[in-house]
Amino acid sequence: MPHFVTNSLRARLIEGVHAAGREVLAIYQRGFSVETKDDDSPLTEADMASHHALVALLEDLTPEVPVLSEESAEVPYATRQAWQRYWLVDPLDGTKEFVNKNGEFTLNVALIDDGVPVFGIVHAPAVGGGGGSTWVGQVGGEVFKISQGVYANIQVRELPDPEAEPWKVVGSRRHGAEAFDAFCAALPNHECVSIGSSLKLCWVAEGKADLYPRLAPTSEWDTAAAQAVVTAAGGEVLNAETLEPLRCNQQESVLNPFFIVCGQRDARWENALRAI
């Protein structure tokens, strides 16, 4: 399985995701209208442009592998549960950030094998200068960040002694603030930063942050690509209740349980999590 995404396929996937990102960025820069979906979440022209571009890319490169996108027609669980391997796509993660023009949105493409995110690309077209920033990871293989055309290997950082250096905790700008604050209040010396979309997981993967507790609803397509990057970089994405790794496609609902992203486990944050 680790060799399914060969270097050649990976390069073509990155190229295609970057092309979709350029479409999204063009819409972002020229302006757009905003619709509201049935769940009251926003939908823009960029969501659909990215959806069509990414689905077409994956169907062209790997026609034998099914694709599930946030903007696809709903696929019944009776169909999905038979999938051993599939692509899971969030064409525009952080649409509210996109609408608010703060740049903190991503395109997410994950490969799921037997419920496990094993490969992921997270592309942020408006972060990091020309060409944006991209995080790519294959579990058991390479993991790196691309910024301004430069490829750099990444890994989670060792959790520092909080008496010498505060832990860095990232959180959502918009969701679960009360539970997040309660969790942080039970931690040793730390500092908190708010940022949108799956960038939070990528910060843990590259060692810019130590913890990301998500104590509010998300869906599997929001997290799977970045989970693969975090895992490849030596970290974990864990169910907040069981501390077992998140898995995809295990039930009819595509909602995740609450979870925590960590560079490494530590009894101090585990106890803080239990306390809430």
N, C-alpha and C positions, 0 to 999 in steps of 0.2 A: 504493500500500500504506500509506503513513504515515497516510492519511486513513480507513483502515478503522475504527479506533477513534475515532469522532467524540467531541466533547465530551459530547454527550448519552449515548452508549453508555458512555463512561468514567465519567460520574456514576452511572449505574445499576449499573455493575460495582462501583464503590467502595461504594455503598450496600449491595449484596448481599454483598460480602465482609465489610463491617462487621457485617451481620446474622449471618453465619456465625460471625464472631468473638465475638459476644455469646453464641451457643450454646456455643461452646468455653469461654468464660470462666465461664459458669454451671456447667459440668461441673467445671472446674478448681477452682472455689470450694467446691462441695458434696462433692467426693470421687468416686472412680471405681475400678473394678477394672482390672487390667492383664493382658492376654493376651500370648502370645509367638507371633510369626509364624514361618514356616518358616526364615527367615534369622536367627532369634534376636533380631530387633529387637522392641521393645515395640509393642503396639497397644492403644488405649483406646477407650472409647465416644466420646470427643471426635474421634478420627481419623475415625470413620465418620460421625458427625453432620455434621462439616465437609465430608467427601466428598460426602454426599448433597445437602447444601445448595448447594455450589459447582457440582456437576455439573448440578443442576436449574436453577440460575441461568443457566449458560452455554447450556444446551440451550434455555432459554426465550428468551434475548436473541439468540442467534446459532445457530438450529437447523441451519443449513447447514454449520457448522464442527465437525468431530469434536473430542472431548474425551478426553485421556489423563490419568488420575489414578493416583497411586501405589496407591490402594486399588481401582482398577478390576480387573475380570477382565483377564488378560493379552491384549494385542492383538498378533497375530502381525506380525512385521516385513514380511511379504508384503503385509499390509494397510496398515501405517503408512507404508511407503516411497512409497506413492502419494499421501500427503497433502502438498499444497502448503502448506496452512495448517491449524493446529490449536491448540487450547488444551492447555497442559500444567500440571497442578495437583499441588501437594503440599498436601493438606488440613491437615496438621499437621507442620511441619518442626521438629525438635527435640523429638520425643516424650519422649526421656530427660530433657530439661530440664523438660518439662511434668510428668512423673512426679516429678521431684525438687523441684518447686515453686519454681524460681528465676525463673520468668517469661520466660525467654529462648526462646520458641517463636513460630513465625510461621505464617500461612496464605499460601501462594504461588500466584499465578495468572499464567501467562505466555502470550502469543500467539507462536507460532513461525511464521515464514514462510520457506519454502525453507531450513530448517535454522537460521535466525537468530532468536534471541529479540528481537522488535521492540517488545514492550509488556509491562510487568510491574506487578503490584501485590504488595507484601509488607506484610502487616498483622500487627502484634504487639499482641494485645489486652491484655497485661499489662505493657506498657512505656510509660512516659511519662505516667502519670496517667489520668484518666477518659477513656474512649474509646480508649485505647491510642495507638499510633503507626503511621502508614502511609506507605510510600514508593511513589510512582507515577512511572513513567517511560515515555515513548514515544520510541524512537530517531528522531532528526530532529525531535522536537517537545518538548513541555514535560516537565519533571521536577521533582517537588516532594515535600515531606514534610508530612503532616497530623498535628498534635499538639494535643490539646484543642480541636479544631475550627478551628485556625489553619492556613492553607495557606502554606508558605514555599518559595520556589524553592531548589534545592540545586545544588551542583557540587563536583567533586573539588577538593582544594586543591593548590597548587603545592608540589612536593616541596622541603622546606626544606634549607638548608645544614646538614648534620648537626653541624658544629662549633658552630653557633649554636643549633640546636634539634634534639633527637633525632627521628629518624623514628619514627612510631608504627606498630607492626606488630601485627595482630590474629591470633589463632590459635584453634583448637578447644580446648575443655575436655577432649576425650576421645580424639582421634584424631591419630596421626602425630606424637607429641611428639618422638621422637628426630630425625626428619628436620627438623622445625620448628626444633629447637634448633641443629642443624648449620647450617641456612640462616642463622639469626640470628647465629650466632657469626662468620660471614663478612661481616656487614654493618658499615658504619661506625656511629657513635653512634646508638643507638636505644632504644626502650622497648617492651616487649611487654605485651599485654592479652589475656586469654582471655575469650571470650564464645561463647554457643551459637547454633546455627541460622544462617539466612541473614542475621541481623543483622550479621555480619562484613562481608559485601559492602556492606550499606547504610551502614555506618560509613565505608567508603571513598568511597561515592557522595556522602555529605554532608560529606566533608572532616574527619571525626573520626579517620580513620586513613589511612595512606599505602599500606600493603601488607597483603595477606592471602594467604600461601602455603598452598595446600591440598595436602599431600603424603601423602594418605590417600584411600581410596575415597569417592566420592559418586555420586549418580545425577543424571540430567539434571533431574528435577523438583525436586531440592534447590536448584538454582542458577539456572535459566532466568529466573525472574521478576526476581530481584535482578540478574542479568547485564544485563537490559534497562535496569534503573534505573541501574546503573553506567555503561553505554555512553551513555545519554541524558545523564548528568551529566558526561561528558567523560573517563571512565576506560575501562579495558579489562579483560576477563577472558580470560586467555591460557593455552593449553596450555603446561605447564611445560617441555616438551621442545622444542617447535617455536616457541614464542612467537607462534603464530597464534591468533586468536580461537576460543573454544569454539563448536562447532556441535552441534545436536541432530539426532537421527533419521538419523544417517549409517550406522548399522550395527544388527545385531540386538540387541546389548546396549545397555541404557540407562545403563551406567556411564560416568562422565566419566573422561578422563585426569587425572593430577595437574595442577593449574593454579595460577596466581597472579593475584590481583586487584590492579591498580595504578591510582593516579591519573595517573601518567605513567611512561614508561619511563626507565631510567637504567642506564648500564653497570655501576654498582657493585652493584646488586641482581641484574642479569642475570648477572654473574660469580659472585656468591654462589650463584645457582641452579645454574649449570653445575658448580660445585665439588662439589655433592652428587649 
